[in-house]
């Protein structure tokens, strides 16, 4: 008769069986609180020992986590291998803990290097720099030294925001480096040029580097990121798609390529949405989100920022706000570089929905706390300001802000951003941008520039059918807000031509699309939702007065005289049948006047 007794190790091995689960998670919590610390360490050691029979990657990582707090003798090689696995799963906190345990157990140079990378990705840049600076003089060979130096460059540039120090270190390194490791630092030169607003240099140098055979995976990933950044704002979407694919492949091969992949994905999304391929941008963002949805920490939050950015481009504003708020809650007290993009996109989402106070507050923070590693995105920061000003009712000032963003993009050799800025001016009511958009359509790839140019031409000509055709085209592209805005403008044009049936059809379309935009508003959509017998200038001044600004404050903001403001308010009051400023706000909001 076989014995019914089992060894302790076999008994506890059943805990690791994926088919076995506690009836209720609270039972496990109760059991853990009842056993003593020494016994718990022994049990973890028994389970880890039992798991050694299964050498699969998942069990390897699980065994390392159990061994961390067990009575087993620490195995630095085991901990270090598990730390790399944790990075591949985007669990940066666990990676840092395992790498630290490996270093404390005598893992030496490699363990300390892995810990430093994890600390940098966790926004603990000062700790990472202390370790990396110490390792710089003890690297066992040129390749190890190159990894330490590349870690310092990335930590200084993105985590610590010391871009000048990073560029100085890079220049010194390039002067004294030759041989195979030099490609690491040429790749950093490419990505620094891209991020700091030197797009043509980034693309030219990056493509030259990527043509070289035998490049290390990290060099390919960095160079692809720099080319993607430069190509995005130059309007070279096809090039960005090509290099992004190569960069993602390199990231899959690199030991810690998963985290730098987020920077590449970010610029890939920027390139797609600037070109007008907003559905493609959404697809890239959803792939990143899918890979990070179950992992708490920076990786998940970065994925949320990318998804929020893509949803904003699609015109699903409230959905974008939800993802961005969730990311903001996790990032706001950190120095993480994605914090700045999160704040920028959230500012715009709030402004487009009319949440003036929250949008203005975030804009102040954004203007006071720029991340120098995102200099290339300065035109987009300026556009966030344009939307905030528009939400406050100062439409002419908002148009001027959009033009300022376009001028900035032009001086930075960023024609794709210039297209987006001029389209924003178009959505804010400016019909004078058609000529420049037509010129840009010959320079920038994708459907955004030609569609915006045709809409501007139709607006200038009062071509209602042309505006409705532009709305159809924006729908095909996937930009719901632009489609709704063009339909609202078509409504106005049809009414001015006395084509009432067509006007009703355009109104129905604009309202349906506006509903899909989840509360986003342009001046044309506001006028359609709450039609008033006011000129555009009267409505602008009434909007500012309803927000509590005095006549002098309105005059200073719009660069007109106080007498001009008084005259517009007098005529608006007569048209609306009101004589008190306090009655303006409920009228604008569609509420009864008491």
ChimeraX attribute file (.defattr): number of C-alpha atoms within 10 A of each C-alpha:
attribute: neighborCount
match mode: 1-to-1
recipient: residues
	/A:1	3
	/A:2	4
	/A:3	5
	/A:4	5
	/A:5	7
	/A:6	9
	/A:7	8
	/A:8	12
	/A:9	16
	/A:10	14
	/A:11	13
	/A:12	20
	/A:13	18
	/A:14	15
	/A:15	15
	/A:16	16
	/A:17	10
	/A:18	7
	/A:19	7
	/A:20	9
	/A:21	12
	/A:22	9
	/A:23	8
	/A:24	8
	/A:25	9
	/A:26	10
	/A:27	10
	/A:28	13
	/A:29	10
	/A:30	10
	/A:31	9
	/A:32	12
	/A:33	10
	/A:34	10
	/A:35	12
	/A:36	9
	/A:37	13
	/A:38	10
	/A:39	12
	/A:40	17
	/A:41	18
	/A:42	16
	/A:43	20
	/A:44	21
	/A:45	23
	/A:46	22
	/A:47	24
	/A:48	26
	/A:49	19
	/A:50	20
	/A:51	25
	/A:52	14
	/A:53	11
	/A:54	12
	/A:55	11
	/A:56	10
	/A:57	12
	/A:58	12
	/A:59	17
	/A:60	20
	/A:61	21
	/A:62	15
	/A:63	25
	/A:64	24
	/A:65	19
	/A:66	20
	/A:67	24
	/A:68	21
	/A:69	16
	/A:70	22
	/A:71	17
	/A:72	16
	/A:73	10
	/A:74	18
	/A:75	16
	/A:76	22
	/A:77	17
	/A:78	18
	/A:79	29
	/A:80	27
	/A:81	20
	/A:82	26
	/A:83	31
	/A:84	23
	/A:85	20
	/A:86	22
	/A:87	24
	/A:88	19
	/A:89	19
	/A:90	23
	/A:91	22
	/A:92	27
	/A:93	19
	/A:94	19
	/A:95	27
	/A:96	27
	/A:97	20
	/A:98	28
	/A:99	32
	/A:100	23
	/A:101	22
	/A:102	28
	/A:103	22
	/A:104	14
	/A:105	16
	/A:106	14
	/A:107	19
	/A:108	12
	/A:109	16
	/A:110	18
	/A:111	25
	/A:112	25
	/A:113	23
	/A:114	26
	/A:115	28
	/A:116	29
	/A:117	28
	/A:118	28
	/A:119	24
	/A:120	25
	/A:121	25
	/A:122	20
	/A:123	19
	/A:124	19
	/A:125	25
	/A:126	16
	/A:127	13
	/A:128	28
	/A:129	21
	/A:130	12
	/A:131	19
	/A:132	24
	/A:133	14
	/A:134	13
	/A:135	20
	/A:136	16
	/A:137	10
	/A:138	12
	/A:139	17
	/A:140	11
	/A:141	8
	/A:142	15
	/A:143	14
	/A:144	18
	/A:145	18
	/A:146	21
	/A:147	19
	/A:148	26
	/A:149	21
	/A:150	22
	/A:151	21
	/A:152	26
	/A:153	24
	/A:154	22
	/A:155	27
	/A:156	23
	/A:157	22
	/A:158	23
	/A:159	26
	/A:160	22
	/A:161	21
	/A:162	17
	/A:163	21
	/A:164	12
	/A:165	14
	/A:166	22
	/A:167	18
	/A:168	11
	/A:169	16
	/A:170	20
	/A:171	14
	/A:172	11
	/A:173	17
	/A:174	15
	/A:175	9
	/A:176	8
	/A:177	14
	/A:178	11
	/A:179	7
	/A:180	13
	/A:181	18
	/A:182	18
	/A:183	23
	/A:184	24
	/A:185	22
	/A:186	21
	/A:187	27
	/A:188	24
	/A:189	22
	/A:190	28
	/A:191	30
	/A:192	28
	/A:193	25
	/A:194	31
	/A:195	24
	/A:196	19
	/A:197	23
	/A:198	21
	/A:199	27
	/A:200	19
	/A:201	17
	/A:202	30
	/A:203	29
	/A:204	14
	/A:205	19
	/A:206	29
	/A:207	17
	/A:208	11
	/A:209	19
	/A:210	20
	/A:211	9
	/A:212	10
	/A:213	7
	/A:214	9
	/A:215	17
	/A:216	15
	/A:217	21
	/A:218	23
	/A:219	23
	/A:220	27
	/A:221	31
	/A:222	29
	/A:223	35
	/A:224	35
	/A:225	36
	/A:226	34
	/A:227	34
	/A:228	37
	/A:229	35
	/A:230	33
	/A:231	29
	/A:232	34
	/A:233	30
	/A:234	25
	/A:235	27
	/A:236	23
	/A:237	26
	/A:238	16
	/A:239	16
	/A:240	28
	/A:241	18
	/A:242	12
	/A:243	25
	/A:244	23
	/A:245	15
	/A:246	16
	/A:247	27
	/A:248	23
	/A:249	16
	/A:250	23
	/A:251	24
	/A:252	15
	/A:253	14
	/A:254	17
	/A:255	14
	/A:256	21
	/A:257	21
	/A:258	20
	/A:259	19
	/A:260	18
	/A:261	22
	/A:262	21
	/A:263	21
	/A:264	28
	/A:265	23
	/A:266	26
	/A:267	26
	/A:268	28
	/A:269	32
	/A:270	29
	/A:271	33
	/A:272	27
	/A:273	27
	/A:274	29
	/A:275	27
	/A:276	27
	/A:277	22
	/A:278	25
	/A:279	20
	/A:280	17
	/A:281	27
	/A:282	22
	/A:283	14
	/A:284	19
	/A:285	25
	/A:286	18
	/A:287	13
	/A:288	21
	/A:289	20
	/A:290	11
	/A:291	15
	/A:292	21
	/A:293	14
	/A:294	13
	/A:295	14
	/A:296	14
	/A:297	16
	/A:298	24
	/A:299	25
	/A:300	21
	/A:301	26
	/A:302	29
	/A:303	27
	/A:304	27
	/A:305	29
	/A:306	33
	/A:307	27
	/A:308	30
	/A:309	29
	/A:310	28
	/A:311	25
	/A:312	28
	/A:313	28
	/A:314	25
	/A:315	27
	/A:316	23
	/A:317	28
	/A:318	21
	/A:319	17
	/A:320	26
	/A:321	25
	/A:322	15
	/A:323	21
	/A:324	31
	/A:325	19
	/A:326	15
	/A:327	25
	/A:328	24
	/A:329	11
	/A:330	16
	/A:331	21
	/A:332	15
	/A:333	9
	/A:334	14
	/A:335	18
	/A:336	22
	/A:337	22
	/A:338	27
	/A:339	23
	/A:340	21
	/A:341	24
	/A:342	26
	/A:343	25
	/A:344	26
	/A:345	24
	/A:346	30
	/A:347	29
	/A:348	28
	/A:349	31
	/A:350	26
	/A:351	28
	/A:352	26
	/A:353	21
	/A:354	21
	/A:355	16
	/A:356	19
	/A:357	14
	/A:358	14
	/A:359	27
	/A:360	22
	/A:361	12
	/A:362	19
	/A:363	23
	/A:364	12
	/A:365	14
	/A:366	20
	/A:367	12
	/A:368	9
	/A:369	10
	/A:370	16
	/A:371	24
	/A:372	18
	/A:373	21
	/A:374	20
	/A:375	17
	/A:376	25
	/A:377	22
	/A:378	20
	/A:379	23
	/A:380	24
	/A:381	24
	/A:382	22
	/A:383	27
	/A:384	31
	/A:385	25
	/A:386	29
	/A:387	32
	/A:388	29
	/A:389	21
	/A:390	25
	/A:391	26
	/A:392	21
	/A:393	23
	/A:394	23
	/A:395	28
	/A:396	21
	/A:397	18
	/A:398	25
	/A:399	25
	/A:400	15
	/A:401	23
	/A:402	30
	/A:403	23
	/A:404	19
	/A:405	27
	/A:406	28
	/A:407	18
	/A:408	20
	/A:409	26
	/A:410	16
	/A:411	10
	/A:412	20
	/A:413	18
	/A:414	27
	/A:415	26
	/A:416	32
	/A:417	32
	/A:418	33
	/A:419	31
	/A:420	26
	/A:421	27
	/A:422	30
	/A:423	28
	/A:424	25
	/A:425	27
	/A:426	25
	/A:427	24
	/A:428	24
	/A:429	21
	/A:430	21
	/A:431	21
	/A:432	15
	/A:433	21
	/A:434	24
	/A:435	14
	/A:436	15
	/A:437	28
	/A:438	19
	/A:439	14
	/A:440	19
	/A:441	22
	/A:442	10
	/A:443	15
	/A:444	26
	/A:445	22
	/A:446	22
	/A:447	17
	/A:448	25
	/A:449	31
	/A:450	22
	/A:451	21
	/A:452	28
	/A:453	26
	/A:454	19
	/A:455	32
	/A:456	31
	/A:457	20
	/A:458	24
	/A:459	24
	/A:460	14
	/A:461	13
	/A:462	19
	/A:463	19
	/A:464	27
	/A:465	17
	/A:466	19
	/A:467	29
	/A:468	29
	/A:469	20
	/A:470	26
	/A:471	30
	/A:472	19
	/A:473	20
	/A:474	24
	/A:475	17
	/A:476	13
	/A:477	20
	/A:478	19
	/A:479	26
	/A:480	26
	/A:481	31
	/A:482	30
	/A:483	27
	/A:484	33
	/A:485	31
	/A:486	33
	/A:487	32
	/A:488	32
	/A:489	30
	/A:490	31
	/A:491	30
	/A:492	19
	/A:493	24
	/A:494	25
	/A:495	15
	/A:496	13
	/A:497	14
	/A:498	11
	/A:499	13
	/A:500	13
	/A:501	12
	/A:502	19
	/A:503	23
	/A:504	14
	/A:505	15
	/A:506	27
	/A:507	23
	/A:508	15
	/A:509	21
	/A:510	29
	/A:511	18
	/A:512	12
	/A:513	23
	/A:514	26
	/A:515	15
	/A:516	17
	/A:517	25
	/A:518	17
	/A:519	17
	/A:520	22
	/A:521	24
	/A:522	26
	/A:523	21
	/A:524	24
	/A:525	23
	/A:526	16
	/A:527	19
	/A:528	18
	/A:529	17
	/A:530	12
	/A:531	12
	/A:532	15
	/A:533	11
	/A:534	17
	/A:535	10
	/A:536	15
	/A:537	16
	/A:538	18
	/A:539	22
	/A:540	23
	/A:541	24
	/A:542	26
	/A:543	20
	/A:544	21
	/A:545	21
	/A:546	20
	/A:547	15
	/A:548	14
	/A:549	15
	/A:550	14
	/A:551	19
	/A:552	15
	/A:553	15
	/A:554	22
	/A:555	18
	/A:556	12
	/A:557	14
	/A:558	16
	/A:559	10
	/A:560	12
	/A:561	13
	/A:562	15
	/A:563	12
	/A:564	12
	/A:565	22
	/A:566	16
	/A:567	12
	/A:568	18
	/A:569	21
	/A:570	14
	/A:571	13
	/A:572	23
	/A:573	19
	/A:574	10
	/A:575	12
	/A:576	14
	/A:577	10
	/A:578	15
	/A:579	13
	/A:580	8
	/A:581	14
	/A:582	15
	/A:583	18
	/A:584	21
	/A:585	18
	/A:586	13
	/A:587	16
	/A:588	17
	/A:589	11
	/A:590	11
	/A:591	10
	/A:592	8
	/A:593	11
	/A:594	6
